[in-house]
Structures are given as structure tokens and as C-alpha cells.
Amino acid sequence: MNNVQEAISTRLEILADAGATWAYIDIDVSPFLEKTEKATVTLPKLVIRRIDELVAAGKAKNRSAFLADSTLKPLR
């Protein structure tokens, strides 16, 4: 994943130096992942409240999305 990000970043720098117009598109790749599976986790109330605050602030779609995103980051 890092090689892909580096390649894209390099390409965008080249385009910017050439005066090209470009756009960044954030794509949700979750539909392309395997079928979801339900998991039950036990977390301290404080952690759940903090996740809920992020969800309420629009920084995460929901608890499950937050936990999935947070778990995938170190796996990339």
C-alpha cells in the first residue's frame, strides 16, 4: 500500500509541476472487502464514549466503521 501511495504522490507532484489541474478523490473501498462478519468486543466505557464523540462529530460513520478503519491502518 505504501508503494501505491508513493507512486500516486510522485505522479501528482509531476502533474503539479507541469501546471496540470488535478483532484483528489477519497474512495470507500469497504464494498470491495470480503463479506463482513459480526464480532463482539468488550471495551471500557470511556473508549466507547470517545468513539461515539467522533461519530457524533462526523469523523467516523459509526462505531463499527471506526473500529474497522482503526484496525486496518496498521495492517496496511
N, C-alpha and C positions, 0 to 999 in steps of 0.2 A: 504494500500500500504506500509506503514511503517513496518508493521509486516512481510510482504513478503521480503522486503529489509533486514530487520534484520535477518530473517531466512537464507536467502542466504548468507549474510555476515558471520554469525556464521558458517555455513556449510563450506564455503571457508576457514575460519580460521582453522577449524578442519583438512581439507584436506591438507592445507599448513603445519600444524604442523606434519602431518603424512608423509610429504615428497612427497605428490601426485603432479602430474602436472595438472594444470587446466587452463582454458581460460575464458576470459570474452567476451561475445557476446552482442553487442548493437542491440536490435531488434526494428524496427519501428513498433509500434502497431497501427498506424493510419488506416491501412486497416481493422482492426477489430472493429473500432469505427463505430458508426451509419453513415448513409448516410450524406454527407456534405450538408450544406445549405449556400447559399450566404448571406452575411451581409455587409452592407456598414457602414464604420466607418469614423469619422472625427477626424484627429489628427493634431497637429501642424507640420509645415514643418520640424522643427528641429528633431522631433521624427521620421518622415518618413526618413529623411536623415540618421539618426543614424541606423535605421533598414536596410536601403539599404547598408550602410557601412558593417554591419555584414553579410549581404547576399553576398556582393562582396568579403568579406574575407573568405567565405566558412563556416561561423559559423551558418548559417541558410540556409535552402533550398530555401526559397523565403519569401516574406512578410507574406503571409497567414500562412505558416508553423511557422514562428517566433511568430506571434500573437497567434496562436493556442497553441503552446508549452508554451508560457508565461502565457496564461490564464489557462492552465491545471495544472501548478505547484501548485498554492495554493489550487486547488480543490482536490488534491490527498490526 
